[in-house]
């Protein structure tokens, strides 16, 4: 039951499928206009249903409908959000036999004693991030005062089900901060010791925070600032932008510009060192976008010094500021700069490659349809990126030739919230368009 707005737009975010090493595809499902939700395990070879489980999850207050996300651990446990801030989990996802269990970060006894109250007041509001041991972190929103004394913040649930939490206000050391950014997955360093989380005020201004992952004690923060205006950038619950940690430990986070349309509603990809003590070259697009890491060696034409590049949406929205509707994908060098195309006073990441959308936009003469992806899938076997477009096609962008070398049609196209792509262990590509999950193989 997708909820279309005037003009047929579908402003609903969908969670990505997650896939086990033996090709079991875990799929989050919204079963009605506002829920309920369930999660399914399907065979990656033929799509057959292996098992399913219902969730009592309730979504936080929102404008664009937020995503319902699953997370899979290295040990074969899937985590899913439930009501009241609890986690639902099931081990042995590749087996048809198994039991769904629960973990409550503030205590199962506290939850059971006031279940109806806490179900209505506490909602998981971000994807769930896990480490190699299966410990889990997520943001949650609290809408009313409650008997458990909870307020919006960050939670940690250990593999054994024990938990802890800290309020967003406390973590940011700022009384105006009252939430973790909606849909924004916490990011964990490869050694598992540091967690990055975006936190904001109701007005959409805030910080990127670094936390000790074991204790949730804050170790650093940086204000999220528009590199053009010098004023606070905007953080919105309509976005899915999440912190991204590069192979060198640098941290990236997408925001909107201070004033709507001053950067053609592209926002900025803010860039920091791991300690959040140094701002680095920003990217020229940040709205509802988490870049993909591409090894520099996968791009034959690249002659710079970076070991990795960033693949990102690069739309230039017609009708916003000076936007001309020339919507592109881009491959950016995080350590080299150029004069920004839209705001020449700002130096932004150098464009290594860009590719223009191929389909004219009838609603914006001279423009092309938007790239409709919040995270693209890099395919190391073919040195290509797999991305959706609002024209209804999934494209392969070949980074060796800078050509859209293949495409497959899903439908006639739709304006919608940006959606992810993913690749399974057998090379099947998973993409979402118009509330449908497609599995694309040979």
JOQUIGI-V906851 format. One record per run of one state. SS is the DSSP state (~ for helix, > for strand, _ for the rest). FROM is the first residue (numbers start at 0). TO is the last residue. If there is no record, write none. Layout:
ss:SS from:FROM to:TO
ss:SS from:FROM to:TO
//
This chain:
ss:_ from:0 to:4
ss:~ from:5 to:7
ss:_ from:8 to:8
ss:> from:9 to:9
ss:_ from:10 to:10
ss:> from:11 to:11
ss:_ from:12 to:16
ss:> from:17 to:18
ss:_ from:19 to:22
ss:> from:23 to:29
ss:_ from:30 to:35
ss:> from:36 to:42
ss:_ from:43 to:47
ss:> from:48 to:54
ss:_ from:55 to:63
ss:> from:64 to:64
ss:_ from:65 to:68
ss:> from:69 to:71
ss:_ from:72 to:76
ss:> from:77 to:80
ss:_ from:81 to:81
ss:~ from:82 to:84
ss:> from:85 to:89
ss:_ from:90 to:99
ss:> from:100 to:103
ss:_ from:104 to:106
ss:~ from:107 to:112
ss:_ from:113 to:113
ss:~ from:114 to:120
ss:> from:121 to:123
ss:_ from:124 to:127
ss:> from:128 to:129
ss:_ from:130 to:134
ss:> from:135 to:141
ss:_ from:142 to:151
ss:> from:152 to:156
ss:_ from:157 to:161
ss:> from:162 to:166
ss:~ from:167 to:171
ss:_ from:172 to:175
ss:> from:176 to:179
ss:_ from:180 to:185
ss:> from:186 to:187
ss:_ from:188 to:192
ss:> from:193 to:200
ss:_ from:201 to:204
ss:> from:205 to:211
ss:_ from:212 to:216
ss:> from:217 to:222
ss:_ from:223 to:223
ss:> from:224 to:224
ss:_ from:225 to:230
ss:> from:231 to:231
ss:_ from:232 to:232
ss:> from:233 to:233
ss:_ from:234 to:242
ss:> from:243 to:244
ss:_ from:245 to:249
ss:> from:250 to:255
ss:_ from:256 to:266
ss:> from:267 to:271
ss:_ from:272 to:277
ss:> from:278 to:278
ss:_ from:279 to:280
ss:> from:281 to:282
ss:_ from:283 to:290
ss:> from:291 to:294
ss:~ from:295 to:297
ss:_ from:298 to:306
ss:> from:307 to:313
ss:_ from:314 to:326
ss:> from:327 to:338
ss:_ from:339 to:345
ss:> from:346 to:355
ss:_ from:356 to:358
ss:> from:359 to:359
ss:_ from:360 to:366
ss:> from:367 to:367
ss:_ from:368 to:369
ss:> from:370 to:370
ss:_ from:371 to:371
ss:> from:372 to:374
ss:_ from:375 to:375
ss:> from:376 to:378
ss:_ from:379 to:382
ss:> from:383 to:388
ss:_ from:389 to:391
ss:> from:392 to:397
ss:_ from:398 to:401
ss:> from:402 to:408
ss:_ from:409 to:414
ss:> from:415 to:415
ss:_ from:416 to:417
ss:> from:418 to:422
ss:_ from:423 to:427
ss:> from:428 to:432
ss:_ from:433 to:434
ss:> from:435 to:439
ss:_ from:440 to:441
//
